[in-house]
Amino acid sequence: MALAIALVYFVALIVIATLYTKRKVKTAQDFRNAGDGMGWALVTFCFVLVPLGSGHTLSLWETAANGQGATAMWWGIGAGAIFLPLMMLWFGPWVRQTRLGSVPAIIEKMFGRDLGAVHACFQTMTWAGIGTAELCAIGTAIYGLSGGAISYRPWCIIIGLILAIFYVFFGGVLQMAWLNVINSIVLIVGSYISLIMVAVWVVANLGGLDAVVEFYNASLGGAHLLSNMNLDRPDVWLQTIIPVIVLHSTCGAVSQCMNQPFFAAKDDQACRRGVFLGAGMNMMSCVPWVLMACIGVAIASVVARAEAGGEVAKLIVPSLALETLPTPIVGLLMISLLSATLSTAGSIFLGNGNVIATDIIKRAWKPNMSDKEHLKWLRVCVLIQAIICGIAALKMDVLFTLFLWCFSFGMPVFVVYFLGMIWKSSKVAAWITIVVSYVVGIIWTFWPPAFMNNILMGIFALNIYMVMAVSIILGVILTAVLPGEPGLRTKKYKEKYGFNYKGDSVILDQPK
């Protein structure tokens, strides 16, 4: 019943959005960037759901259920309070003002075609990892909707893959924007109603939330895990708060899927006007999922149901819903989860497909392709990207670590990109900074030096800290000492070329 409710909801919604946007999406530019004409409401809702997905839902409740408790909420709080304002007030308008259409094109303008192509390739590979995580979360929602009747792997993943493809396949970014407007509201309302009803069930069947507190004190090391504060704990700062702020802000600023709504904005006000609404929704979105996971691990029958599904941490929230909520509310909760994860998965398929079709195939292979052919390749590449993520999702296990690993590849790119905007762009400095940082990140992830655990007790074992240090030190020093071009937004650039990439006065006839 719950699965039928959700499928009817999403099929009807996608069909309506497709029919509406089909009249407006006639060209490749329409598909990629909605003809550069989206207003602030569409930009805000389109962007707000993009960074949510499994990062604010499944990965967080999985982390909470695996021992971190409510402190996992700092991931969503940090993203909403820091990352969202940075993107909507500054970094988003920056990319829109370039009129270049994609992040790899901006990197190419700063540092040459070769580095632009490298970023295009690495961006699609690393964000394919995030897309894989989204499909795992979608599959979890399908599993919950089916009451456990459909196996999580492979069928729930496959059903989720089909839904995610159709989320953006016909209307591109405009279709995604309209779907996100409705699903943003459904996400917040559905998840909070479900949390309240779970709390009511706990009061009625366990005598109150004190039973959950007692379980944590007796079995999980203390009720402090039910607080999301714990700011006196170094691990909360070093393994959650700092990583989410740094990695979201750096990797997100140079990713195509995060910037796609801003490339489609009609002006800078459309990027900025909804910042308070967007930040508030982003921070609120993660709370119900983490709290439900914290409650779920304290209920033996819920844990037993999740164990029967084969993956306790991943299935704890659907199992809690099936155990405590009436069928229509289970459907509403899982629709809320699908609203978040489908939007993020769709944006990744769209962003990566755009980069592959435009920055790799069109630029390197068929620069003279017609607009009709370009539109065809955009849809083909969206489909290919989705299938790759789907195959990987059938083997995926832990999500939180995957996010940290994939996001770290954006950090050195962000450093040279940021310097190339406000100060100076040096090709040699950018190449050295990115290559060395990538090598260090891989070593720190797969072959960490022994002293990381023996001396620092694993606190800094996450590759983010070494990659961040190497990126900043090399980026700043090498940019300072090596020759290069003035930053795209600087006065010196304007003096040299007659304009800069700052504000609405930028001209389309850019210097080669």
Beta strands, then each sheet from edge to edge (+ up, - down):
strand 1: 424-425
strand 2: 485-486
sheet 1: 1+ 2-
end
